[in-house]
Amino acid sequence: MTDRHRKQWEALGASDPYWAVLTHADKKGGRWNKEQFFQTGVDEVEGIEQKLARLGTKHGRALALDYGCGVGRLSRALAARYTKVIGVDISQAMLDEARTANAEIPNIDFVRGNGHHLSGLVADRSVDLVYSNIVLQHSPAENQRSLIGEFCRIVAPGGVIVFQTPSHANLRTAKGIVHRVLGNRLLNIPRRFVYGKAGVMELHTLDRDEVLRILRGADLRVLEVERYDSAGPAFVGYLYVAAKR
Ligand SMILES: C[S@@+](CC[C@H](N)C(=O)[O-])C[C@H]1O[C@@H](n2cnc3c(N)ncnc32)[C@H](O)[C@@H]1O
């Protein structure tokens, strides 16, 4: 995690945090209705829990970790199902809003992370569910490798990790070709016009085969790899579900 990335998310979190989490064009400029916004988290977590039930996981309910929690959209929904939730984010502005928006919910701790690892924050083999959606995609591949390794370290025996990241640009789309040809450095120039000087949102990939190697190398059982394009149509993305033996 470079200083550049942290600054980007501080700026996004300070200027329009709800839109920076869910970038629907009609919600830009503080136009998310908070009730509707948090309901998307309830629906998403419900879908994940149904998936885990279908896959037959027997994970515990003591502790869930929401990695890259933003304003707590998913932490809040997880808090209704787990005894304790830890939401970790690199952006202090996002965490400030998360604490304000979820002040009435006692079983969530919002914690600042360094974007690389969780040592000193989360103990080995302690978390029943690690969940991370629309987060890893914003970090360079070396960060993603390190964070997936950390998810494998902290998950408890019998616990599960569920996360999304794009594997590669979708070269069947014009935007995917543009991304592959130009890369983030050049694309940050037009992005600055759209999001403002320091409010750029980069998108990065990590190849699916590499993700699977990391998971299997850490002795996790890969239960499902589902095509999941939450990074948008310009990328081929996946949702990974893996269980600790
Ligand atoms: C698009 S938002 C998604 C928030 C939340 N996962 C959700 O779906 O509601 C991405 C969040 O990830 C955080 N983030 C980006 N890179 C990160 C990293 N390497 N480590 C921790 N948080 C990160 C940003 O600050 C931002 O709050």
The ligand as an SDF file (V2000), in Angstrom:
LIG
                    3D

 27 29  0  0  0  0  0  0  0  0999 V2000
  -15.4060    0.4370   -2.6220 C   0  0  0  0  0  0  0  0  0  0  0  0
  -15.1330    0.5720   -0.9000 S   0  0  0  0  0  0  0  0  0  0  0  0
  -15.9460   -0.9230   -0.3160 C   0  0  0  0  0  0  0  0  0  0  0  0
  -16.3150   -0.8770    1.1470 C   0  0  0  0  0  0  0  0  0  0  0  0
  -17.0080   -2.1400    1.6790 C   0  0  0  0  0  0  0  0  0  0  0  0
  -16.2190   -3.3340    1.4150 N   0  0  0  0  0  0  0  0  0  0  0  0
  -18.3680   -2.3030    1.0850 C   0  0  0  0  0  0  0  0  0  0  0  0
  -18.5290   -3.1090    0.1420 O   0  0  0  0  0  0  0  0  0  0  0  0
  -19.2860   -1.6290    1.5460 O   0  0  0  0  0  0  0  0  0  0  0  0
  -13.4140    0.1390   -0.7390 C   0  0  0  0  0  0  0  0  0  0  0  0
  -12.8810    0.3550    0.6680 C   0  0  0  0  0  0  0  0  0  0  0  0
  -11.6340   -0.3360    0.7830 O   0  0  0  0  0  0  0  0  0  0  0  0
  -10.6970    0.4820    1.4430 C   0  0  0  0  0  0  0  0  0  0  0  0
   -9.3830    0.0320    1.0020 N   0  0  0  0  0  0  0  0  0  0  0  0
   -8.7890    0.1690   -0.2020 C   0  0  0  0  0  0  0  0  0  0  0  0
   -7.6120   -0.4750   -0.2320 N   0  0  0  0  0  0  0  0  0  0  0  0
   -7.4660   -1.0530    0.9950 C   0  0  0  0  0  0  0  0  0  0  0  0
   -6.4650   -1.8720    1.5820 C   0  0  0  0  0  0  0  0  0  0  0  0
   -5.3810   -2.2660    0.9060 N   0  0  0  0  0  0  0  0  0  0  0  0
   -6.6210   -2.2540    2.8570 N   0  0  0  0  0  0  0  0  0  0  0  0
   -7.7390   -1.8860    3.5660 C   0  0  0  0  0  0  0  0  0  0  0  0
   -8.7170   -1.1380    3.0640 N   0  0  0  0  0  0  0  0  0  0  0  0
   -8.5850   -0.7380    1.7860 C   0  0  0  0  0  0  0  0  0  0  0  0
  -11.0700    1.9000    1.0440 C   0  0  0  0  0  0  0  0  0  0  0  0
  -10.6030    2.8500    1.9590 O   0  0  0  0  0  0  0  0  0  0  0  0
  -12.5940    1.8000    0.9950 C   0  0  0  0  0  0  0  0  0  0  0  0
  -13.1740    2.1220    2.2300 O   0  0  0  0  0  0  0  0  0  0  0  0
  1  2  1  0
  2  3  1  0
  2 10  1  0
  3  4  1  0
  4  5  1  0
  5  6  1  0
  5  7  1  0
  7  8  2  0
  7  9  1  0
 10 11  1  0
 11 12  1  0
 11 26  1  0
 12 13  1  0
 13 14  1  0
 13 24  1  0
 14 15  1  0
 14 23  1  0
 15 16  2  0
 16 17  1  0
 17 18  1  0
 17 23  2  0
 18 19  1  0
 18 20  2  0
 20 21  1  0
 21 22  2  0
 22 23  1  0
 24 25  1  0
 24 26  1  0
 26 27  1  0
M  CHG  2   2   1   9  -1
M  END
$$$$
